[in-house]
């Protein structure tokens, strides 16, 4: 068996194995005050600009959405990209990183999840070094805090995170969240009235994952009932 041949095939096989959400694209992300970051990610998808991007923000701010969108942009151009969800590291082997340096784009999501996990920290560190030697592709990393506040036990890995440019993903205010919900509804082919959107923001948790889950539920319910969204219908479906 040709070991080199196996290594060449592994990145493409891995990219196919990691499924991206169909609805998490740049078109479905309401930018708010993050236009500069989104431009940097779009450039990364084209193999331009900064070759290492580190973005951090609060849970629910859209970090994973943006990484998925960047991968989707590369895949739409006919090349391979992958996003490794490090919050699921207990179900994965660090050897998944072997050969990833050959890909045009690699995204490492939720890096803080492996802080203190020696085998994963070492694997990511070695990946950085292999990628640096080959000079290939763009790397996008997300976490919940600035790189120096992650509590990494491997100092050399922490230093590698300073090789690129860092962005804080700014959370949306309530008006921005309303606009984000209306954008997602429009892309799904229905209209979210402003009063219904404000009801969701006032009665539900304001994190976007909860709000988008409610939007999906309302979309399905209104389709099945053949009714437009209204305040009474929304209260009935969500029990508000």
C-alpha positions in Angstrom: 0.0 0.0 0.0 1.3 3.5 -0.9 1.3 5.4 2.4 1.9 8.7 0.6 -1.1 8.1 -1.6 -3.2 7.5 1.5 -2.1 10.8 3.0 -2.9 12.7 -0.1 -6.5 11.3 -0.1 -7.2 11.8 3.6 -8.0 15.6 3.6 -10.6 15.2 0.8 -12.2 12.2 2.6 -12.3 14.2 5.9 -13.8 17.2 4.2 -16.6 15.1 2.8 -17.2 13.4 6.2 -17.8 16.7 8.0 -21.2 17.9 7.0 -22.0 21.6 7.0 -25.4 23.1 7.8 -27.1 24.1 4.6 -28.4 27.3 6.0 -25.2 28.7 7.6 -23.8 30.8 4.8 -22.6 34.4 4.6 -25.9 35.3 3.0 -27.8 34.1 6.1 -25.6 35.9 8.6 -26.7 39.4 9.6 -23.4 41.2 9.9 -24.1 43.9 12.5 -20.8 45.5 13.4 -18.8 42.6 12.0 -18.3 43.7 8.4 -14.5 43.8 8.7 -14.4 40.3 10.0 -16.7 39.0 7.3 -14.6 40.6 4.6 -11.5 38.9 6.1 -13.2 35.5 6.1 -14.4 35.9 2.5 -10.8 36.8 1.5 -9.6 33.7 3.4 -12.0 31.6 1.4 -10.3 32.9 -1.7 -6.9 32.2 -0.4 -6.2 35.9 0.0 -5.4 38.2 3.0 -4.3 36.9 6.3 -3.5 33.2 6.3 -4.4 32.8 10.0 -7.6 34.3 11.5 -8.5 34.0 15.1 -12.0 35.1 16.1 -13.5 35.0 19.5 -16.9 35.9 21.0 -19.6 35.0 23.4 -21.4 31.7 23.0 -24.3 32.1 20.6 -22.7 35.1 18.8 -22.4 33.1 15.6 -18.8 31.9 15.6 -19.7 28.4 14.2 -22.0 30.0 11.6 -19.2 32.1 10.3 -16.7 29.1 10.1 -19.3 27.0 8.3 -20.0 29.9 5.9 -16.3 30.2 5.1 -16.0 26.5 4.4 -19.2 26.6 2.3 -17.6 29.4 0.2 -14.5 27.3 -0.5 -16.6 24.2 -1.3 -18.8 26.1 -3.7 -15.7 27.0 -5.6 -15.0 23.3 -6.1 -12.2 23.0 -3.5 -12.0 21.1 -0.3 -12.4 22.7 3.2 -13.3 21.4 6.6 -14.4 22.6 10.0 -13.3 20.5 12.9 -15.7 20.9 15.9 -13.3 20.7 18.8 -16.1 20.8 21.4 -16.7 17.2 20.2 -13.0 16.2 20.7 -13.9 13.3 23.1 -15.6 11.5 20.1 -12.7 12.2 17.7 -9.1 11.2 17.4 -6.4 13.9 17.2 -5.1 12.0 14.2 -7.9 13.6 12.2 -5.5 16.6 11.9 -2.9 14.4 10.1 -2.8 15.6 6.5 -5.1 18.6 7.0 -2.3 21.0 6.2 -2.9 20.0 2.5 -6.4 21.6 2.4 -7.0 25.1 1.1 -9.0 26.0 4.2 -9.1 24.5 7.7 -11.4 25.8 10.4 -10.9 24.8 14.1 -14.1 25.6 16.0 -14.2 26.2 19.8 -10.5 25.8 20.4 -11.0 26.5 24.1 -12.7 23.1 24.4 -9.3 21.4 24.2 -7.5 23.6 26.8 -5.7 21.3 29.1 -6.2 18.2 27.0 -2.6 17.4 26.3 -2.9 15.1 23.3 -5.2 17.6 21.5 -3.1 20.6 22.3 0.0 18.8 21.0 -1.8 17.7 17.8 -3.0 21.2 17.0 0.5 22.5 17.7 2.0 19.9 15.3 -0.6 20.8 12.7 0.5 24.5 13.0 4.1 23.5 12.3 3.3 21.2 9.4 1.1 23.9 7.8 3.8 26.5 8.3 6.4 24.3 6.6 4.1 23.7 3.6 2.9 27.3 3.4 -0.5 26.1 2.3 -4.0 27.4 2.7 -5.9 29.5 5.2 -6.6 28.7 8.8 -9.5 30.1 10.8 -9.9 29.4 14.5 -12.7 30.3 16.9 -12.9 30.4 20.7 -14.8 32.1 23.4 -12.0 34.3 24.6 -8.8 36.0 23.5 -6.0 33.5 22.8 -4.1 34.4 25.9 -7.1 33.8 28.1 -7.8 30.2 27.0 -5.9 28.4 29.7 -3.8 26.4 27.2 -1.2 24.3 29.0 1.2 24.3 26.0 2.9 27.7 25.8 4.1 27.1 22.3 0.6 26.6 21.1 -0.5 29.8 22.6 2.3 31.6 20.8 1.2 30.1 17.5 -2.2 31.7 17.9 -0.5 35.1 17.7 0.8 34.4 14.1 -2.3 35.8 12.5 -4.9 38.5 13.0 -7.5 38.4 15.8 -11.1 39.7 15.7 -13.7 39.9 18.4 -17.1 38.9 17.1 -19.4 41.5 18.3 -22.8 40.4 19.5 -26.0 41.9 18.1 -28.2 44.2 20.1 -32.0 43.5 20.1 -32.6 45.5 16.9 -29.8 43.6 15.2 -31.3 40.2 16.4 -34.7 41.3 15.1 -33.1 42.0 11.7 -31.2 38.7 11.8 -34.4 36.8 12.4 -36.2 38.7 9.6 -33.3 37.9 7.2 -33.5 34.2 8.1 -37.2 34.2 7.6 -36.9 35.9 4.2 -34.4 33.4 3.1 -36.8 30.6 4.1 -39.6 32.2 2.0 -41.8 33.8 4.7 -42.2 37.1 6.4 -41.6 37.7 10.1 -43.7 40.6 11.3 -41.9 43.1 13.5 -44.4 42.7 16.3 -43.9 38.9 16.3 -40.1 39.3 16.3 -40.3 41.7 19.2 -42.5 39.2 21.1 -39.9 36.5 20.7 -37.2 38.8 22.0 -39.2 39.9 25.0 -40.4 36.4 26.0 -37.6 34.0 25.0 -34.0 33.7 25.8 -32.1 36.2 23.6 -29.4 33.9 22.4 -29.7 33.4 18.7 -29.8 29.6 18.8 -33.0 29.7 20.9 -34.5 32.4 18.7 -33.7 30.6 15.5 -35.2 27.4 16.9 -38.4 29.2 17.7 -38.4 30.7 14.2 -38.1 27.2 12.7 -40.9 26.0 14.8 -43.2 28.9 13.8 -42.3 28.4 10.1 -43.2 24.7 10.2 -46.4 25.4 12.2 -47.6 28.2 9.9 -46.9 26.1 6.8 -48.9 23.1 8.2 -51.8 25.3 9.4 -51.7 27.4 6.3 -51.7 30.6 8.4 -49.6 33.7 8.3 -47.6 34.5 11.4 -49.4 36.8 13.8 -49.2 37.5 17.5 -52.1 35.2 18.5 -50.8 32.4 16.4 -47.3 32.8 17.8 -48.6 32.8 21.4 -50.6 29.7 20.6 -47.7 27.7 19.1 -45.1 28.8 21.6 -47.3 28.9 24.6 -46.4 32.5 25.4 
